[in-house]
Amino acid sequence: MSDGWRVGRDAWLVQINDVRTPEQLAQAFLALESSMGRQAVNDTWVSMRDAWVAGLHAADDAADVAQALLALEAATTWDAVSELWMDARDPWVAQLRAAAGR
């Protein structure tokens, strides 16, 4: 994660807890992805990113946003996450898949 993310994370958490629309949620995840940096995602992300961004801009419900977030999470490298996330990931992914209708 970028140094800017470390500084802005608390404000992002407030923002994410205040979202009321899929568009707001999509914007929050665009900000998250931008702050992650290229080193936090696998090599396939470069070819997927433009379509991912377009999908978030077009998202009109929570399921669309959840699908996009699943794609980002799948592209995130293990080196970029904490050990706490490694333990929490599977139940979180299951909840997100349910929200995405998958």
matplotlib code that plots the C-alpha trace (Angstrom):
import matplotlib.pyplot as plt

x = [0.0, 1.1, 2.2, -0.8, -3.0, -1.5, -2.4, -5.8, -7.0, -9.0, -10.8, -11.5, -13.0, -15.4, -16.3, -16.9, -19.2, -21.2, -21.9, -25.5, -25.4, -23.5, -21.9, -20.4, -19.2, -17.6, -15.8, -14.4, -13.1, -11.5, -9.7, -8.6, -7.3, -5.4, -3.7, -2.6, 0.1, 1.2, 3.3, 0.2, -1.5, -0.5, 0.7, -2.7, -4.2, -2.5, -4.6, -7.8, -7.7, -9.3, -12.3, -12.5, -12.6, -15.2, -17.2, -17.2, -18.2, -21.1, -22.1, -25.7, -26.2, -24.3, -23.9, -21.9, -19.6, -19.2, -18.1, -15.6, -14.2, -13.9, -11.8, -9.5, -9.1, -8.3, -5.6, -4.1, -0.8, -0.4, 2.7, 0.4, -1.9, -1.4, -1.5, -4.8, -6.3, -5.1, -7.1, -10.2, -10.2, -12.2, -15.3, -15.2, -15.0, -17.9, -20.0, -19.0, -19.8, -23.3, -23.7, -22.5, -25.0, -22.2]
y = [0.0, 3.5, 5.9, 8.0, 5.1, 4.7, 8.4, 8.3, 4.9, 6.2, 8.7, 5.9, 3.8, 6.6, 7.0, 3.3, 3.2, 6.2, 4.9, 4.8, 3.9, 1.4, 4.4, 5.6, 2.1, 1.8, 5.1, 3.9, 0.7, 2.6, 4.7, 1.6, -0.1, 3.1, 3.2, -0.4, 0.1, -2.1, -4.4, -5.4, -7.2, -10.0, -9.7, -10.4, -7.3, -5.0, -6.5, -6.7, -3.2, -1.1, -3.5, -3.6, 0.2, 0.4, -2.3, -0.3, 2.9, 1.0, -0.7, -0.1, -2.5, -4.0, -7.3, -5.6, -3.9, -7.2, -9.0, -6.3, -6.4, -10.2, -9.7, -7.2, -9.5, -12.4, -10.4, -9.2, -10.9, -12.6, -10.4, -7.4, -8.6, -9.0, -12.3, -11.2, -10.9, -14.4, -15.8, -13.6, -14.0, -17.1, -16.1, -12.6, -14.0, -16.3, -13.3, -11.3, -14.2, -14.4, -10.6, -11.0, -13.9, -16.4]
z = [0.0, -0.7, 1.9, 1.0, 1.9, 5.3, 5.9, 4.3, 5.5, 8.5, 6.3, 3.7, 6.4, 7.4, 3.7, 3.2, 6.3, 5.0, 1.5, 0.4, -3.3, -5.5, -7.2, -3.9, -3.1, -6.5, -6.0, -2.7, -4.2, -7.1, -4.5, -2.7, -5.8, -6.8, -3.5, -3.5, -6.1, -8.9, -6.6, -4.7, -7.6, -9.9, -13.5, -15.0, -13.3, -15.9, -18.7, -16.6, -14.9, -17.7, -17.9, -14.1, -13.8, -16.6, -14.7, -11.5, -13.3, -14.8, -11.6, -10.7, -7.8, -4.9, -6.8, -9.6, -7.0, -5.2, -8.4, -9.1, -5.5, -5.9, -9.0, -7.2, -4.2, -6.5, -8.2, -4.9, -4.0, -0.7, -0.1, 0.0, 2.8, 6.5, 8.3, 9.9, 6.4, 5.5, 8.3, 7.6, 3.8, 3.3, 5.2, 3.7, 0.2, 0.9, 2.0, -1.0, -3.3, -1.8, -2.3, -5.9, -6.5, -7.1]

ax = plt.figure().add_subplot(projection="3d")
ax.plot(x, y, z, "-o")
ax.set_aspect("equal")
plt.show()
